[in-house]
Amino acid sequence: MLLSIGVFLIVTGIAVGFGWALSAIPTNRAKKALEKRLREVGSLASITQEGEAASVVRQDEQGPLGAKAVEKLIGKTGAGISLTRLIEQSGVKATTGGILVVSGGLALLGVVGVLMFAPVTSAAPAGLLLGTLPILFLMQRRSSRIKKFEEQFPEALDLLARALRAGHAFQTSLGMVADELSEPVGPEFKKVFDQQNFGLPLKECLFELADRVPLLDVRFFATAVTIQRETGGNLAEILDKLAYVVRERFKILRQVRVHTAHGRFTGYVLLGLPPLLGIVLSYLSPDHMNTLFTEQMGKTMLMGAGVMQTVGYFWIRQVIKIEV
């Protein structure tokens, strides 16, 4: 009976994946007709870098089968909004419903796999672990993307300042940054440029950028531009000084990483040494190591060691963490 349920769920998962592949093929003819009419009437077609016609209609990413229903169900809730923001900040081309469907499918496969080959008590942890993998992937992508944006941001500020000194308007300078710089700075400034062209006030466009990229430097940039447009001043000089401050802060951060390298290495060694030693002892003296997993005292010691290892790791991180 259990094997039949497992086979049924696996076949269902394959069918969901097949539906996802089919949904990636654009089939909405009404949307294509609308885009064609907009291009013909308003002459809004422009050639992108890939040579395709750009559209004024916002394009939503295709998701797996059933993703639209899931997105409608929780898209307006707090968790749905947070997940949407996480996807946007990570730069992954996916939808909220698609991520939730994939997470649910992975969790289901994890539960079925454990039920077929392992004790029932391991099903819930395995399903939870596999179900959170897409979220962890998005968080990792967001972290790396924000770090890359922070490294490229001074170059964007310099380009804006040079364009302003050459006589270009600020909006035109934004377009130049969007065209010249690569991911992630270029696409983010492209969003600001497009939003401003379509009628959104520049102040709201800039603070939308600060929300998408939660960096203090971006918040400074948005505030400085907003104040300059209300009170006047030399915006090019302001941007030059902001770029200088960001670069100097990066120099200090690199110096801090050099001085805290010993502490970080110590933390990694202290965290990895006990598990590695346990694996070695399992081969050298398996009888002694099995006592930790079979006796109640051994299980208690393992739990205590895990808690202390975790506390020690975060303690070391806080000691070597220096805000700049």
CORRABEL-V352350 format. One record per pair of residues at least 24 apart in sequence whose ideal C-beta (glycine too) atoms are under 10 Angstrom apart, sorted by sequence separation. I is the first residue (numbers start at 0). J is the second residue. If there is no record, write none. Layout:
# CORRABEL-V352350
i: {I | I}
j: {J | J}
This chain:
# CORRABEL-V352350
i: {30 | 34 | 70 | 71 | 72 | 105 | 106 | 155 | 187 | 201 | 277 | 31 | 69 | 70 | 71 | 74 | 104 | 105 | 106 | 154 | 155 | 170 | 187 | 200 | 216 | 219 | 220 | 30 | 60 | 69 | 70 | 73 | 104 | 105 | 106 | 154 | 158 | 169 | 170 | 202 | 216 | 219 | 66 | 67 | 69 | 70 | 72 | 102 | 103 | 105 | 201 | 202 | 277 | 30 | 66 | 68 | 69 | 70 | 102 | 105 | 152 | 173 | 183 | 184 | 216 | 30 | 66 | 67 | 69 | 70 | 101 | 102 | 104 | 151 | 155 | 159 | 183 | 216 | 63 | 66 | 67 | 69 | 70 | 102 | 103 | 151 | 154 | 155 | 158 | 187 | 191 | 215 | 274 | 60 | 61 | 62 | 63 | 65 | 66 | 69 | 99 | 101 | 102 | 151 | 152 | 170 | 173 | 214 | 273 | 274 | 60 | 61 | 62 | 65 | 66 | 68 | 101 | 102 | 151 | 152 | 155 | 169 | 173 | 216 | 273 | 25 | 60 | 61 | 62 | 63 | 64 | 66 | 67 | 100 | 151 | 155 | 215 | 27 | 58 | 60 | 62 | 63 | 65 | 66 | 69 | 99 | 147 | 148 | 149 | 150 | 151 | 170 | 273 | 274 | 26 | 59 | 60 | 62 | 63 | 65 | 66 | 98 | 99 | 101 | 147 | 148 | 149 | 152 | 173 | 273 | 25 | 61 | 62 | 63 | 64 | 97 | 98 | 147 | 148 | 151 | 272 | 23 | 24 | 60 | 62 | 63 | 146 | 147 | 271 | 23 | 62 | 63 | 65 | 98 | 144 | 145 | 270 | 22 | 23 | 62 | 98 | 144 | 148 | 269 | 270 | 21 | 22 | 23 | 63 | 93 | 143 | 20 | 22 | 63 | 270 | 19 | 22 | 91 | 269 | 270 | 19 | 20 | 21 | 22 | 144 | 269 | 19 | 20 | 22 | 93 | 18 | 19 | 22 | 91 | 266 | 267 | 270 | 17 | 18 | 19 | 91 | 266 | 269 | 16 | 17 | 18 | 19 | 86 | 89 | 90 | 266 | 15 | 16 | 18 | 89 | 266 | 267 | 15 | 85 | 88 | 89 | 91 | 266 | 14 | 15 | 88 | 89 | 90 | 91 | 265 | 266 | 15 | 82 | 86 | 89 | 90 | 173 | 82 | 85 | 88 | 89 | 263 | 266 | 85 | 88 | 89 | 90 | 91 | 262 | 263 | 265 | 266 | 86 | 87 | 88 | 89 | 90 | 262 | 265 | 82 | 85 | 86 | 89 | 90 | 169 | 85 | 88 | 89 | 259 | 262 | 263 | 84 | 88 | 90 | 262 | 90 | 169 | 261 | 262 | 169 | 259 | 260 | 88 | 152 | 156 | 259 | 159 | 258 | 259 | 152 | 172 | 259 | 148 | 149 | 153 | 172 | 256 | 258 | 148 | 152 | 156 | 255 | 149 | 152 | 155 | 159 | 169 | 255 | 256 | 145 | 148 | 149 | 169 | 172 | 255 | 145 | 149 | 156 | 254 | 255 | 144 | 145 | 146 | 148 | 149 | 152 | 255 | 145 | 148 | 164 | 252 | 254 | 163 | 164 | 165 | 251 | 253 | 141 | 163 | 164 | 252 | 141 | 145 | 163 | 164 | 251 | 160 | 162 | 163 | 250 | 160 | 161 | 163 | 164 | 249 | 22 | 159 | 160 | 163 | 164 | 248 | 159 | 160 | 162 | 163 | 247 | 160 | 161 | 19 | 160 | 161 | 156 | 159 | 160 | 158 | 159 | 160 | 19 | 156 | 157 | 160 | 18 | 19 | 156 | 157 | 159 | 160 | 155 | 156 | 159 | 156 | 157 | 158 | 15 | 16 | 19 | 153 | 156 | 157 | 15 | 153 | 156 | 157 | 155 | 156 | 15 | 16 | 153 | 154 | 156 | 15 | 152 | 153 | 156 | 157 | 152 | 153 | 156 | 153 | 154 | 12 | 15 | 90 | 153 | 154 | 11 | 12 | 90 | 152 | 153 | 89 | 152 | 153 | 12 | 88 | 150 | 153 | 8 | 11 | 12 | 90 | 149 | 150 | 153 | 11 | 90 | 152 | 9 | 8 | 9 | 12 | 149 | 150 | 8 | 11 | 149 | 8 | 9 | 5 | 8 | 9 | 87 | 149 | 7 | 8 | 5 | 6 | 5 | 8 | 9 | 4 | 5 | 8 | 5 | 6 | 1 | 4 | 5 | 4 | 5 | 2 | 1 | 2 | 1 | 90 | 88 | 87 | 88 | 87 | 88 | 87 | 88 | 84 | 84 | 84 | 48 | 57 | 55 | 53 | 55 | 55}
j: {54 | 58 | 94 | 95 | 96 | 129 | 130 | 179 | 211 | 225 | 301 | 56 | 94 | 95 | 96 | 99 | 129 | 130 | 131 | 179 | 180 | 195 | 212 | 225 | 241 | 244 | 245 | 56 | 86 | 95 | 96 | 99 | 130 | 131 | 132 | 180 | 184 | 195 | 196 | 228 | 242 | 245 | 93 | 94 | 96 | 97 | 99 | 129 | 130 | 132 | 228 | 229 | 304 | 58 | 94 | 96 | 97 | 98 | 130 | 133 | 180 | 201 | 211 | 212 | 244 | 59 | 95 | 96 | 98 | 99 | 130 | 131 | 133 | 180 | 184 | 188 | 212 | 245 | 93 | 96 | 97 | 99 | 100 | 132 | 133 | 181 | 184 | 185 | 188 | 217 | 221 | 245 | 304 | 91 | 92 | 93 | 94 | 96 | 97 | 100 | 130 | 132 | 133 | 182 | 183 | 201 | 204 | 245 | 304 | 305 | 92 | 93 | 94 | 97 | 98 | 100 | 133 | 134 | 183 | 184 | 187 | 201 | 205 | 248 | 305 | 58 | 93 | 94 | 95 | 96 | 97 | 99 | 100 | 133 | 184 | 188 | 248 | 61 | 92 | 94 | 96 | 97 | 99 | 100 | 103 | 133 | 181 | 182 | 183 | 184 | 185 | 204 | 307 | 308 | 61 | 94 | 95 | 97 | 98 | 100 | 101 | 133 | 134 | 136 | 182 | 183 | 184 | 187 | 208 | 308 | 61 | 97 | 98 | 99 | 100 | 133 | 134 | 183 | 184 | 187 | 308 | 60 | 61 | 97 | 99 | 100 | 183 | 184 | 308 | 61 | 100 | 101 | 103 | 136 | 182 | 183 | 308 | 61 | 62 | 101 | 137 | 183 | 187 | 308 | 309 | 61 | 62 | 63 | 103 | 133 | 183 | 61 | 63 | 104 | 311 | 61 | 64 | 133 | 311 | 312 | 62 | 63 | 64 | 65 | 187 | 312 | 63 | 64 | 66 | 137 | 63 | 64 | 67 | 136 | 311 | 312 | 315 | 63 | 64 | 65 | 137 | 312 | 315 | 63 | 64 | 65 | 66 | 133 | 136 | 137 | 313 | 63 | 64 | 66 | 137 | 314 | 315 | 64 | 134 | 137 | 138 | 140 | 315 | 64 | 65 | 138 | 139 | 140 | 141 | 315 | 316 | 66 | 133 | 137 | 140 | 141 | 224 | 134 | 137 | 140 | 141 | 315 | 318 | 138 | 141 | 142 | 143 | 144 | 315 | 316 | 318 | 319 | 140 | 141 | 142 | 143 | 144 | 316 | 319 | 137 | 140 | 141 | 144 | 145 | 224 | 141 | 144 | 145 | 315 | 318 | 319 | 141 | 145 | 147 | 319 | 148 | 227 | 319 | 320 | 228 | 318 | 319 | 148 | 212 | 216 | 319 | 220 | 319 | 320 | 214 | 234 | 321 | 211 | 212 | 216 | 235 | 319 | 321 | 212 | 216 | 220 | 319 | 214 | 217 | 220 | 224 | 234 | 320 | 321 | 211 | 214 | 215 | 235 | 238 | 321 | 212 | 216 | 223 | 321 | 322 | 212 | 213 | 214 | 216 | 217 | 220 | 323 | 214 | 217 | 233 | 321 | 323 | 233 | 234 | 235 | 321 | 323 | 212 | 234 | 235 | 323 | 213 | 217 | 235 | 236 | 323 | 233 | 235 | 236 | 323 | 234 | 235 | 237 | 238 | 323 | 97 | 234 | 235 | 238 | 239 | 323 | 235 | 236 | 238 | 239 | 323 | 237 | 238 | 97 | 238 | 239 | 235 | 238 | 239 | 238 | 239 | 240 | 100 | 237 | 238 | 241 | 100 | 101 | 238 | 239 | 241 | 242 | 238 | 239 | 242 | 240 | 241 | 242 | 100 | 101 | 104 | 238 | 241 | 242 | 101 | 239 | 242 | 243 | 242 | 243 | 103 | 104 | 241 | 242 | 244 | 104 | 241 | 242 | 245 | 246 | 242 | 243 | 246 | 244 | 245 | 104 | 107 | 182 | 245 | 246 | 104 | 105 | 183 | 245 | 246 | 183 | 246 | 247 | 107 | 183 | 245 | 248 | 104 | 107 | 108 | 186 | 245 | 246 | 249 | 108 | 187 | 249 | 107 | 107 | 108 | 111 | 248 | 249 | 108 | 111 | 249 | 110 | 111 | 108 | 111 | 112 | 190 | 252 | 111 | 112 | 110 | 111 | 111 | 114 | 115 | 111 | 112 | 115 | 114 | 115 | 111 | 114 | 115 | 115 | 116 | 114 | 114 | 115 | 115 | 211 | 210 | 210 | 211 | 211 | 212 | 212 | 213 | 210 | 211 | 213 | 178 | 193 | 193 | 193 | 196 | 197}
